[in-house]
């Protein structure tokens, strides 16, 4: 069997039935854009360790379809994961006699610092949003003070907000999808992991703004568009980009708001276990590894305060 035939079989019968729609769409996109052209014509048994390693190196040097340059190590590793998963399944059902994809030498991902806003930039963003009459932009402040992901914020409904207890229940997330006719649809699913389903306590200072948002709302969603239709993820990201441009703040992705919340929480002395639960991480080690530099800076500050006693 040719690899392109197996990939079609694998996506439809081994990925689609057991995966979230978002995962299936991402795998199918990777297959179409990055795998079929170079590997699709091979027989399954022809995908030797050397062929697969050459493919990986090619992605690093010239795999970017837009620029002709290389792809990042993170992107290449995502593609390699799809190749490995597909060939692992092929081996499991007897389509190949040997599993060779496990011998791929993956590119090493460099440790990068967490991208977040400074306190000064955060204050500028908050002032812009809270003095802006557009209620849809309130999701930016909500992320700054809860650490919620964009998909979780846009899926948030008023019934998920408990004003008495001052909490938000995160129990679903959304992402952009497309109908057969090419039109946009919103796809709402359970959170990405079991730990992502959580209850977040709200700062009391945020509640008056949230109550005002509800008073003026005509939608079941906390963040609504002016046309009373679901907001696309990409459209909201674009609104955020334009907001930063107006404020002359260097571009950062929406996810930087989540990192900013975590960084401020650490600076305020929040312990790693509590932060992990609020962020919806699998365990405290994930949080510690991601924000290790912030935790170390906080420890140094605390030690310097102790040192002042000498």
N, C-alpha and C positions, 0 to 999 in steps of 0.2 A: 504493500500500500504506500502511495505517495504521502509525504508529510502534510501537504495541503488538504488532502482528503481526510486524513486523521484529525487535523485541527478543526475542520468543520464538524466532524462526528463528535469530537471531544467537547467543543463549545456547546453544542445543542443537547447532548445527552449526559454529559458528566459535569458541566459547569452550570448551565442555565437552571436545571431542576433543583439544585441544592444551594445556589448562591443568591445573594441580593441582586436585584436588577442592576444596581450601580456597578457591582463587581463584574457581572457578566458583560456589561457594556464596555467597561474599561479593558477587560481581557480581549474582547472582540476587536476593539480599536487598536490595541497593541499588535495583535495578530495581523490585521489588515495593513497597518502602516509600517511595521518594522520586521515582521518575520516572513511573510509569504514570498516577497520578492527575492530574498536571498536564500531561504531554506525550503520554501514550499515545493520545489521541484525534485527534491531528494527523496529516494526511497527511505522508509523509516530506518532500515538497517544500515543505510548509508550515512547516517548522522553520527559519525565517529567523534571521539573526543577532540581530534585535531580540527575537524570541520566546525564543531561547535565553538572551539576556542578562537579560531580565525574569525568567526562571526562576531564573537564578543569584542575582539580587538577592533574590528571594522566599525562597530557601533561607537567605540570610544574615539576613533579617528575621523570618521566621516558619516556618522549615522543621523545627523540633524537634517531633516528633510527640507527645512527652510533655508538654512545657511550653507549647508554642505560641510559644515564643520563637525566636530565630535559632540556626542551627547554627554551629559554629566554622569558621574559614577552612580548616582541615585537612580537616574532614568534607565541606565544600562542594567542595573541590578533588577529593576522591575521587569524588564524584558526577559532577562535570564530566568527569573522566577516563573514566568509564563511558559517558557520553553521547558524548564525542568518539570513543572507540574503536568504539562501535556505528555511528556515522554515517560514520566513516572506512571501515569495512568495507562499509557500504551503498553508498558512492561507488565503492569498488574493484570491486564486482560489478555496477555499473550500475543500482542501485535508485534513486539520486538523480543529478541532472545536475550538482550542485555540492556541494562540501563546505564547509558554513558554520560548523561547530562550532569550527574553528580560529580564528574571530574572537571567541570568548568572552573577555572580560576577566576573568581569574581574580582572586579576592581575594588580597591579599598576606598571607602568613603571617609573623607577628611572630617574631623570633628569641627563643627561650626558653632560659633557663638549664637545664642538665642537673639533673634532680631526683635527688639521692643522699642517703644517710644520713651523718650526722656520725660521727667516730671513736667518740665516746661512745655514740651510738645503735647503731653496729655491734657494739661490745663487749657491749652489753646483749642484742642479738639472738643473738650467738654463745653467750653464757653460757646463755641460755634454751634454745637448741636442743641444745647439747652436754650439758646436764644433764637433758634431757627424755627419758624412755624411749620416746617415739614415733619409730620409725625413719623414718617418712615425712617428717618435718620436716627431715631432714638435707639435703634438696635446697636448702633456704634457704642453709645454710652453703656448699654446693657452688657455688651461684651467686655468693656473695660472694668466693670464692677462685678461680673459673675464668672468670667473666663469661658463663657459658652461659645461653642463653635457656630459659624454662620448658619449652617444647615439646621442646627438646633434652635437658633433664634427665629429664623423665618418660619419654622414649623410650630413655634410656641403659640398656644391658644390661651384665651383669658381664663378658661377653666383650669389651666395649669398653674395659675397664680393664686396663692392664698394670702390675701391681704391681712387677715387676722394673725396668722402665724408669721407672716413676713417671709414667705418662701416661694421658690419656683420649683416645679416638678418637671424634670427633663425626662420625657418618656418617648420621644420620637425625633426624627430628623428628616430633612428633605434634601433633594437634589434635583437638578434639571434633567429632563428627559425629552424625548421626541416621539410624536405619533408617527404612524406609517405615512401620513401625508406631509410629514416634515414640520408640523406645527409644534410649538413648545407646550410641554405639560410639566406640572410639578409632580414629583413622585415622593410620597411620604412613607417612610419605613421606620422600623424600630431603630434605636441608636446603634452605632457601629459595633459596640461590644456590650456585654452584660453590665460591665462596670460603668458604662456611659449613662445608664439609666440611674438617675440620682436626684436628690433634693438639695437645692442650693439655698442657704440662708441669704437674704438680701440686706445690704446696709440700710439702716433706717433712713438715711439721708436720701436714698433713692426712691423710697415709697411715695412721697408726694408727687414726684414727676410721673411715676407709673400710674398713680390714681388719676392724674390729669389726662394721661394718655388714654385710659379706659373711658373716662367721661366723654371724651370727644370721638371715641371710636365707633365706627359703624360696621365693624367686621368682627368675626370670631377670633381673628389673629391679632396678636399684640402688635406686630409690625404689619401695617397694611399699605397698599399703594393708593395713589390718588384716584385710580380707576376702579378700586375695590375688587381687584383680581390678584391672585397669588403673584408674588414678586419672584422673578428668576434670580438664582444665585449670581449669575454673571452680571445681571443688571445692578444688583446691590453692590457687588464689588466695584463696578464702574462708578456708582454714586460715591463710594468711599474714596476712590482714586481722585475724583473731582474735588471732594472736600479737602483732601490733603493739598491738592494743587492750589486751591483758593487760599489756604493758610501758609503756603510756601514751606510746607514740611516735606522733606525727602520721601519719595515713594516707598511704602512698605505694604505688603499684602494684608488682607483683613485678619489673617491669623496672628499678626503681630499684636493685635489687641488682646488676644488670649495670653500671649507671652507677657505682655505688659501687666496684665492682672496678676499673673503668677509672680512676676518679679516684684511688684509692689507689695504683694502679700508676704513674701519672704522678708522684704525690707521692714515690714511692720512686725515681724517676729512670728508669723504663722509657722507652725511645725509641719514637717513634711507629710505626715500621715493625713492631717486635716486637709492640706492643700491637694493631696492626691485624690481624696474623696470628692472634693469640690470640682476638680478638673475632670474627673471621670476616668482617671488612669487605671490600668489593670492592677497595679500595686504601687507602693511607695517607692520602690527601686526605680521604676520608670520616671517618676517625678524627680527623684534625686539625681539620676543620670542626666536628665534633660536640663536641669537648672543647677547643676553642680557648682558652676562659677558664682551664681547668685547666692547660693547657700554658703559658699566659702567666704565671699565678701561680707556677708552678714555676720559670720562667726568672727572674722577679723575685727569688725566694728565692735562686737560685744567684748572681745578680748582687749581691745584698745581702751574701752570704757573701764574695764577692770584694772588695766594698767595705770590709769589715772589716779588710782587709789594709793599708788606707791609714793 
